[in-house]
Amino acid sequence: MQGDMKKLFLFGLLSLIFSFNVFSADKTEAERQVKERILPEIKKEEQKLIFNSYYEYSWIKQGQRKGDWKLLAETLAYRINDYITPYIETDTWHRLGEKDYTISAGSYFRFKDSPSYLRTELGWGADIDYVYKFKSTTEYGHRLFGNLYGEFGYKFLNYTDNDVYIMYPGLVYYFGDSYVTLFYNNSITESRGMAQWGTIKGDLKINDRLDFFLGTAIGERLYDINDLSDASKQYGYIWFASFDYKLTKNINLRLGGSYSMEKPSFIKRSIDFAFVFKY
């Protein structure tokens, strides 16, 4: 009987440790950067209002353990004039039975008579198991020459167990209705030091109705699932691709998928859908 109790206790302890490792962090800024689209004030689209509803289902494997993650993200952006575009985003996260929420509000500001823009954003988490409690973002972009823009961004994320600071210089190049971006990211996690990764993505217009979107991130602590002190032991990559189909003048449909890996034992496979309304 005593041996059975020991086995039961050990099983419970291992389950708790596994759950903690899976929920211990939501540092998915690398994945967000890979999948994030450029809002209309940068691409200079004619539409003033954009509503984006995004759903992602992911199959998760950590060692021999398996589970699923779900994300529902809804974004509303409105271009007030040629200089100001505010937006708001709400995210609902499901991870192995635990549900968290985040809400973010921000705006793009384009400077008059200047090829520059500024983006600011604040975000908050609720029912916190693994998401941040507070996030702030500041990003500045300036045209270097022709269709090439330079960007510099800074993010602060306040988690229950640690604070994270991310700085990311990058380049954005436009050609026709398409663009390519390249970013270098440097993050500092309090008590655990520095990590770095790079992202590259492109939005390629195939014809009047179809766009192909492709992105990748490679580096350290892309998800930070295991909270290791040595960032090099959390090396990983993310591959993402999607098709954007223009159903009507104002409605786009998207279908995509991604594959991610982070050492020592985390794999994420996902499929996603999006409905985009522009007016």
Secondary structure, DSSP 8 states (H G I E B T S, - for coil): -HHHHHHHHHHHHHHHHHHHHHHS----HHHHHHH----HHHHT-S-SEEEEEEEEEEEEEETTEEEEEEEEEEEEEE--SSSEEEEEEEEEEEETTEEEEEEEEEEEEE-TTSSEEEEEEEEEEES-SSS-SEEEEEEEEEEEETTEEEEEEEEEEE-SS-EEEEEEEEEEEEETTEEEEEEEEEEEETTTEEEEEEEEEEEEE-SSSEEEEEEEEEEE-SS--S--S-GGGGEEEEEEEEEEEE-SSSEEEEEEEEEEEETTTEEEEEEEEEEEEE-
